[in-house]
Amino acid sequence: MTSPDSGVPRLVVAAPSSGSGKTTVATGLMAALAGRGLAVSPHKVGPDYIDPGYHALATGRVGRNLDAYLCGTELVGPLFLHGARGCDIAVVEGVMGLYDGAAGEGELASTAQVAKLLRAPVVLVVDASSQSRSVAALVHGFVSWDPEVRIGGVILNKVASDRHEALLREAVDSVGVPVLGVLRRTARVDVPSRHLGLVPVAERGSEAVDAVTAMGAQVAAGCDLEALVGLARAAGPLPAGSAPWTPVPTRSVKKSTPRVAVAGGAAFTFSYAEHTELLAAAGAEVVTFDPLRDEELPEGTQGLVIGGGFPEVYACELSANEGLRKSVAELALGGAPVAAECAGLLYLCRELDGLPMCGVLDAAARMSERLTLGYRDAVAVSDSALAGAGTRLRGHEFHRTVVEPGAGASPAWGMRAPERRVEGFVERGVHASYLHTHWAAEPGVARRFVERCRTS
């Protein structure tokens, strides 16, 4: 039988390419619908951590990722239902162009694939700033490329004038796809970017709130919200037997409850909500701390998780917080389990751009001109607090920094593509690597980590 939640109204906001305005439209639509009193479930296709922060601001709910590469196609529906539980409508923001996915893997991890897995209609956001009648050929191509992808409407973005709008509408009408919105160019909704994309919500404070408010107002004024809600309600039922993902509790009442500290704040904003849910389900008491403000780890910390973010932007502040650096080093050098991803790896190094860091790892980190980006197939090389040697996981790298050396005597991961190499560090209880992973794909990671916290 189909789960009662599988009928949640939903739509996917996609585009022909990056830079077309997906984030503005998706976030604005979330804010506009929430402003009408609807409980909106926000989702993002792919591994991106930044856009979900804006989604959360727009809806008041945790932004969640749907990544068919990291988690497998079989988990896309359950993870969606987990996030959408109790909501009136769900909005899924796509990634890159509609049909772009993992390099060399066909449709895998593309917005189109996720839309098909969710049986959700697609709204195509088109940057119309440099075209008029040609928009018909573009829309026709996207509609006809994959008959299993249902493009239910178009939103025209960056429209210059009433005359421009009229020409565009006439062109799109000839394709038989409804225009569900027209947005004019405006600076109010611009979100600043830097070396890894948009500046995260946590760094912008009231400016982010104002930007999201402006996005919501623009979408409410320029789009047919009733038609968009109607389209979402026309989504097909998810496959029979679909049920929400759950971080199944595994803790026996007789076992202890270790305290696991999770880094947060403006310098460490990259994390998947499911990670803390899995840690709690495995029996941990999860507490957050801010390495920019807190001068020591939470009292009683037995394990530490430091995710991704922008330590390079806050290197001076992180280095100046000597008390916390010493506290982290004492915990790690004492053998406690520590899971560090990307930004966490940099923080554990001896130095970052010449500034002292925690010194847990005998390695130096620095900014680089080269962007390292892409999905990775990985195998655990060394037994660690996260995984036994030989465990296979899929991950994602996204950074403009370099760590020298790139691997310790006991590396964390062996990579198979795009080049064969080892990477990361396993020392004492520390597992530090550039690789971002999604623990929902392998719940045993969280259970193993918490068990190591109990016994270390």
C-alpha positions as CSV (number, residue, x, y, z in Angstrom):
1,M,0.0,0.0,0.0
2,T,1.1,3.6,-0.6
3,S,2.1,5.6,2.4
4,P,-0.4,8.4,3.3
5,D,2.5,10.8,3.0
6,S,3.3,9.8,-0.6
7,G,0.6,12.0,-1.9
8,V,2.1,15.2,-0.6
9,P,1.8,17.9,-3.4
10,R,5.2,18.5,-4.9
11,L,7.1,20.1,-7.7
12,V,10.6,20.5,-8.9
13,V,12.2,23.8,-9.9
14,A,14.7,23.3,-12.6
15,A,16.5,25.3,-15.3
16,P,18.4,24.8,-18.6
17,S,21.7,25.7,-16.9
18,S,23.3,27.0,-13.8
19,G,22.8,30.8,-13.3
20,S,19.3,30.8,-14.7
21,G,17.7,31.8,-11.4
22,K,16.7,28.4,-9.8
23,T,17.7,29.4,-6.3
24,T,15.9,32.7,-6.5
25,V,12.7,31.2,-7.8
26,A,12.7,28.1,-5.6
27,T,13.5,30.0,-2.4
28,G,11.0,32.8,-3.3
29,L,8.3,30.2,-4.0
30,M,9.0,28.5,-0.7
31,A,8.7,31.9,1.1
32,A,5.6,32.9,-0.8
33,L,3.8,29.7,-0.1
34,A,4.9,29.8,3.6
35,G,3.6,33.4,3.7
36,R,0.2,32.0,2.7
37,G,0.2,29.8,5.7
38,L,1.3,26.5,4.1
39,A,3.7,24.2,5.7
40,V,6.4,23.9,3.0
41,S,9.0,21.1,2.9
42,P,12.2,22.4,1.3
43,H,14.6,20.1,-0.7
44,K,17.7,20.4,-2.8
45,V,18.9,18.0,-5.5
46,G,22.6,17.2,-5.2
47,P,25.2,17.6,-2.5
48,D,24.9,21.4,-2.1
49,Y,24.9,22.7,1.5
50,I,24.4,26.4,1.0
51,D,21.0,26.6,-0.8
52,P,19.3,24.5,1.9
53,G,20.2,27.3,4.4
54,Y,18.2,29.8,2.3
55,H,15.4,27.2,2.0
56,A,15.3,26.8,5.8
57,L,15.1,30.6,6.2
58,A,12.2,30.7,3.8
59,T,10.1,27.9,5.3
60,G,11.2,27.6,8.9
61,R,12.0,23.9,8.3
62,V,15.3,22.1,7.8
63,G,16.5,22.1,4.2
64,R,17.2,18.6,3.0
65,N,19.2,17.1,0.2
66,L,18.1,14.5,-2.3
67,D,21.2,13.0,-3.9
68,A,20.9,9.8,-6.0
69,Y,24.6,9.4,-6.3
70,L,25.5,9.7,-2.6
71,C,22.5,7.8,-1.2
72,G,21.4,5.7,-4.1
73,T,18.2,6.0,-6.1
74,E,16.3,3.8,-3.7
75,L,16.6,6.3,-0.9
76,V,15.5,9.4,-2.8
77,G,11.8,8.8,-2.2
78,P,12.1,7.7,1.5
79,L,14.4,10.7,2.3
80,F,11.9,13.0,0.6
81,L,9.0,11.6,2.6
82,H,11.0,11.9,5.8
83,G,11.5,15.6,5.2
84,A,8.0,16.2,3.9
85,R,6.2,14.5,6.7
86,G,3.3,16.6,7.9
87,C,3.7,19.3,5.2
88,D,1.1,20.8,2.9
89,I,3.5,21.1,-0.1
90,A,7.1,20.3,-1.1
91,V,9.4,22.4,-3.3
92,V,12.5,20.7,-4.7
93,E,15.2,22.9,-6.1
94,G,17.2,21.2,-8.9
95,V,21.0,21.3,-9.6
96,M,22.8,22.6,-12.6
97,G,20.8,22.1,-15.8
98,L,17.8,19.8,-15.8
99,Y,19.5,16.9,-17.4
100,D,23.0,17.4,-16.0
101,G,24.2,14.7,-13.6
102,A,27.3,12.9,-12.3
103,A,30.0,13.1,-15.0
104,G,30.0,10.1,-17.3
105,E,27.1,8.5,-15.4
106,G,24.2,9.4,-17.8
107,E,21.2,10.8,-15.9
108,L,22.4,9.6,-12.5
109,A,22.0,12.4,-9.8
110,S,20.4,14.8,-12.3
111,T,17.4,16.9,-11.5
112,A,15.5,15.0,-14.2
113,Q,16.2,11.6,-12.5
114,V,15.1,12.9,-9.1
115,A,11.9,14.4,-10.7
116,K,11.1,11.0,-12.2
117,L,11.8,9.1,-9.0
118,L,9.5,11.5,-7.1
119,R,6.9,11.5,-10.0
120,A,6.9,15.2,-9.6
121,P,6.1,17.9,-12.3
122,V,8.9,20.2,-13.3
123,V,8.8,24.0,-13.5
124,L,11.5,25.3,-15.9
125,V,13.1,28.6,-15.0
126,V,14.4,30.3,-18.2
127,D,16.8,33.2,-18.2
128,A,15.2,35.2,-21.0
129,S,17.5,38.2,-20.8
130,S,19.1,37.7,-24.2
131,Q,16.4,36.0,-26.3
132,S,12.8,36.3,-27.4
133,R,11.4,33.9,-30.0
134,S,14.3,31.5,-29.5
135,V,12.9,30.6,-26.1
136,A,10.4,28.4,-27.9
137,A,13.1,26.2,-29.3
138,L,14.8,26.0,-26.0
139,V,11.6,25.0,-24.1
140,H,10.6,22.6,-26.9
141,G,14.0,20.8,-26.6
142,F,13.8,20.4,-22.9
143,V,10.2,19.2,-23.0
144,S,10.8,16.6,-25.7
145,W,14.2,15.3,-24.6
146,D,12.9,12.8,-22.1
147,P,9.2,12.0,-22.3
148,E,9.2,10.6,-18.8
149,V,10.0,14.1,-17.4
150,R,6.9,16.2,-17.2
151,I,7.6,19.9,-17.6
152,G,4.4,21.5,-16.4
153,G,5.2,25.1,-16.8
154,V,7.8,27.8,-17.4
155,I,8.8,30.8,-15.4
156,L,10.5,33.5,-17.4
157,N,13.3,35.2,-15.5
158,K,15.1,38.5,-16.1
159,V,12.5,39.9,-18.4
160,A,13.3,43.4,-19.6
161,S,9.9,45.0,-20.4
162,D,6.3,44.5,-21.2
163,R,7.1,44.2,-24.9
164,H,9.8,41.6,-24.1
165,E,7.3,39.7,-22.0
166,A,4.7,39.7,-24.8
167,L,7.2,38.3,-27.3
168,L,8.3,35.6,-24.9
169,R,4.7,34.5,-24.0
170,E,3.8,34.3,-27.6
171,A,6.8,32.1,-28.3
172,V,6.2,29.7,-25.3
173,D,2.5,29.4,-26.1
174,S,3.5,27.9,-29.5
175,V,5.1,25.0,-27.6
176,G,2.0,24.3,-25.6
177,V,3.6,24.9,-22.2
178,P,2.0,27.4,-19.8
179,V,3.9,30.4,-18.6
180,L,3.4,30.3,-14.8
181,G,5.4,33.4,-14.0
182,V,7.4,36.3,-15.3
183,L,10.1,37.9,-13.2
184,R,11.8,41.2,-14.0
185,R,15.4,42.0,-13.2
186,T,15.9,43.3,-9.7
187,A,19.0,43.8,-7.5
188,R,17.0,43.3,-4.3
189,V,17.2,39.5,-4.6
190,D,20.8,39.2,-5.5
191,V,22.8,36.9,-3.2
192,P,26.6,37.5,-3.0
193,S,28.9,34.7,-4.1
194,R,32.6,33.8,-3.5
195,H,34.9,31.0,-4.3
196,L,32.5,28.1,-3.5
197,G,29.2,29.7,-4.5
198,L,26.7,31.7,-2.5
199,V,27.6,33.2,0.9
200,P,25.9,31.0,3.5
201,V,22.9,32.3,5.5
202,A,24.8,32.0,8.8
203,E,27.3,34.6,7.6
204,R,24.8,37.2,6.4
205,G,22.4,37.5,9.3
206,S,19.6,40.1,8.6
207,E,20.8,40.6,5.1
208,A,19.9,37.0,4.3
209,V,16.5,37.5,5.9
210,D,15.9,40.6,3.8
211,A,17.0,38.8,0.6
212,V,14.7,35.8,1.2
213,T,11.8,38.2,2.0
214,A,12.5,40.0,-1.3
215,M,12.6,36.7,-3.2
216,G,9.2,35.8,-1.7
217,A,7.7,39.1,-2.6
218,Q,9.0,38.9,-6.2
219,V,7.7,35.4,-6.8
220,A,4.3,36.2,-5.2
221,A,3.9,39.3,-7.4
222,G,5.2,37.7,-10.6
223,C,4.0,34.1,-10.5
224,D,0.6,32.4,-10.5
225,L,0.8,30.7,-7.1
226,E,-2.6,29.1,-7.5
227,A,-1.5,27.4,-10.8
228,L,1.8,26.3,-9.2
229,V,0.0,24.8,-6.2
230,G,-2.4,23.1,-8.7
231,L,0.5,21.7,-10.6
232,A,2.1,20.4,-7.4
233,R,-1.2,18.7,-6.5
234,A,-1.1,16.9,-9.8
235,A,2.1,15.0,-8.9
236,G,1.7,11.2,-9.4
237,P,1.7,8.9,-6.4
238,L,5.0,7.5,-5.3
239,P,5.6,3.8,-5.9
240,A,3.5,1.4,-3.9
241,G,5.2,0.6,-0.6
242,S,7.0,3.9,-0.3
243,A,7.6,4.9,3.3
244,P,9.6,7.7,5.0
245,W,13.2,7.0,5.8
246,T,13.8,6.8,9.6
247,P,17.0,6.8,11.7
248,V,15.9,3.6,13.5
249,P,16.8,3.8,17.1
250,T,19.4,1.2,18.0
251,R,20.4,2.0,21.6
252,S,19.7,-0.4,24.4
253,V,18.4,1.1,27.6
254,K,21.4,-0.5,29.3
255,K,23.9,1.4,27.3
256,S,25.5,4.7,28.1
257,T,24.6,7.9,26.3
258,P,27.9,9.5,25.1
259,R,28.0,13.2,24.5
260,V,29.0,14.0,20.9
261,A,29.9,17.6,20.1
262,V,29.1,18.9,16.6
263,A,30.7,22.0,15.2
264,G,28.4,24.8,13.9
265,G,28.4,28.5,13.6
266,A,29.4,30.6,10.6
267,A,32.7,28.7,9.9
268,F,31.2,25.2,9.8
269,T,27.8,25.4,8.1
270,F,28.0,22.3,5.9
271,S,26.2,19.3,7.3
272,Y,23.3,17.1,6.5
273,A,20.4,17.0,9.0
274,E,20.3,13.2,8.8
275,H,23.8,13.0,10.4
276,T,22.7,14.4,13.8
277,E,19.5,12.4,13.6
278,L,21.4,9.2,13.1
279,L,23.8,10.0,15.9
280,A,20.9,10.6,18.2
281,A,19.2,7.4,17.1
282,A,22.4,5.5,17.8
283,G,22.2,6.7,21.4
284,A,24.3,9.8,21.5
285,E,23.5,13.1,23.2
286,V,24.2,15.6,20.4
287,V,25.4,19.1,21.4
288,T,26.5,21.9,19.1
289,F,29.3,24.4,19.7
290,D,30.7,27.3,17.7
291,P,34.5,27.3,17.2
292,L,34.3,31.0,16.6
293,R,32.8,31.8,20.0
294,D,33.2,28.9,22.4
295,E,36.6,28.7,24.2
296,E,36.4,25.0,25.0
297,L,34.4,21.9,24.0
298,P,31.1,21.2,25.7
299,E,31.6,19.6,29.1
300,G,31.8,15.9,29.0
301,T,32.4,15.6,25.2
302,Q,33.3,12.0,24.3
303,G,33.2,12.4,20.5
304,L,33.6,15.2,18.0
305,V,32.1,15.8,14.5
306,I,33.5,18.8,12.5
307,G,31.8,19.1,9.1
308,G,32.4,21.4,6.2
309,G,32.3,25.1,5.8
310,F,34.7,28.0,5.3
311,P,37.5,27.9,7.9
312,E,39.7,29.7,5.3
313,V,37.4,32.8,5.6
314,Y,37.6,32.7,9.4
315,A,41.2,31.5,9.8
316,C,42.2,34.5,11.9
317,E,39.4,34.0,14.4
318,L,39.7,30.3,14.6
319,S,43.5,30.6,15.2
320,A,42.9,33.3,17.9
321,N,40.6,31.0,19.8
322,E,43.6,29.2,21.4
323,G,41.5,27.7,24.2
324,L,39.3,25.8,21.9
325,R,42.2,24.6,19.7
326,K,43.8,23.2,22.8
327,S,40.6,21.6,23.9
328,V,40.1,19.9,20.5
329,A,43.7,18.7,20.5
330,E,43.5,17.2,23.9
331,L,40.4,15.3,23.1
332,A,41.8,14.0,19.8
333,L,45.2,13.2,21.1
334,G,43.6,11.3,24.0
335,G,42.0,8.9,21.5
336,A,38.4,10.1,21.4
337,P,36.6,9.5,18.1
338,V,36.7,12.6,15.8
339,A,35.1,12.8,12.4
340,A,36.3,15.7,10.3
341,E,35.2,16.5,6.8
342,C,36.8,19.1,4.5
343,A,36.7,22.2,6.7
344,G,37.1,19.9,9.7
345,L,40.2,18.5,8.1
346,L,41.7,22.0,7.7
347,Y,40.9,22.8,11.3
348,L,42.8,19.8,12.6
349,C,45.9,20.6,10.6
350,R,49.0,22.2,12.0
351,E,48.3,25.4,10.2
352,L,46.0,27.0,7.7
353,D,47.5,29.7,5.4
354,G,50.3,30.1,7.9
355,L,48.0,30.5,11.0
356,P,48.1,28.0,13.8
357,M,45.2,25.5,13.9
358,C,44.6,22.6,16.3
359,G,47.8,20.7,15.4
360,V,46.1,17.3,15.6
361,L,47.5,16.3,12.2
362,D,51.1,17.0,11.1
363,A,49.9,18.7,7.9
364,A,49.6,22.2,6.5
365,A,46.6,23.6,4.6
366,R,46.5,26.5,2.3
367,M,44.2,28.2,-0.2
368,S,44.7,27.2,-3.9
369,E,43.6,28.6,-7.3
370,R,42.5,25.1,-8.3
371,L,38.9,24.0,-7.6
372,T,38.6,20.4,-6.7
373,L,35.0,19.3,-7.5
374,G,33.2,16.1,-8.2
375,Y,31.6,12.9,-7.0
376,R,33.9,10.1,-5.8
377,D,33.7,6.3,-5.4
378,A,35.7,5.6,-2.2
379,V,36.8,2.6,-0.2
380,A,38.0,2.8,3.4
381,V,41.7,2.0,3.5
382,S,42.2,1.9,7.2
383,D,40.0,0.8,10.1
384,S,38.5,3.9,11.8
385,A,35.8,5.2,14.1
386,L,33.6,5.7,11.0
387,A,34.2,2.5,8.9
388,G,36.0,-0.7,8.8
389,A,38.7,-1.2,6.2
390,G,37.1,-2.2,2.9
391,T,33.8,-0.3,3.5
392,R,32.7,1.3,0.2
393,L,31.0,4.7,0.2
394,R,30.3,7.4,-2.3
395,G,31.2,10.9,-1.6
396,H,31.7,14.4,-3.0
397,E,34.7,16.8,-3.0
398,F,34.3,20.6,-3.2
399,H,37.2,22.8,-2.1
400,R,39.8,25.4,-3.2
401,T,42.4,24.4,-0.6
402,V,45.3,21.9,-0.5
403,V,46.6,19.9,2.4
404,E,50.2,18.8,2.4
405,P,50.7,15.9,2.7
406,G,47.4,14.8,1.3
407,A,47.4,11.5,3.2
408,G,48.8,10.2,6.4
409,A,50.6,6.9,7.1
410,S,47.1,5.4,7.5
411,P,45.0,7.0,4.8
412,A,41.2,7.5,5.2
413,W,40.0,6.7,1.7
414,G,41.2,5.1,-1.6
415,M,39.7,6.8,-4.7
416,R,39.1,5.1,-8.0
417,A,38.1,8.0,-10.2
418,P,38.8,10.4,-11.8
419,E,42.3,9.3,-10.6
420,R,43.5,6.5,-8.4
421,R,44.9,7.9,-5.1
422,V,44.7,7.7,-1.4
423,E,43.5,10.6,0.7
424,G,42.9,11.7,4.3
425,F,44.1,10.6,7.7
426,V,43.3,8.0,10.3
427,E,45.2,8.5,13.5
428,R,44.2,7.3,17.0
429,G,40.4,8.0,16.9
430,V,40.6,10.6,14.2
431,H,39.1,10.2,10.7
432,A,39.9,13.3,8.7
433,S,39.3,13.7,5.0
434,Y,38.2,16.1,2.2
435,L,35.4,13.7,1.3
436,H,31.8,14.7,2.2
437,T,29.6,11.6,2.7
438,H,25.9,11.1,3.4
439,W,25.5,8.8,6.4
440,A,22.0,7.8,5.5
441,A,23.5,5.7,2.7
442,E,25.3,3.6,5.4
443,P,23.7,4.0,8.8
444,G,26.4,1.8,10.3
445,V,28.7,4.8,10.2
446,A,26.8,6.6,12.9
447,R,26.3,3.5,15.0
448,R,30.0,2.6,14.8
449,F,31.0,6.1,15.7
450,V,28.7,6.3,18.8
451,E,29.8,2.8,19.9
452,R,33.5,4.0,19.7
453,C,32.5,7.0,21.8
454,R,31.2,4.7,24.5
455,T,34.3,2.5,24.6
456,S,37.1,5.0,24.0
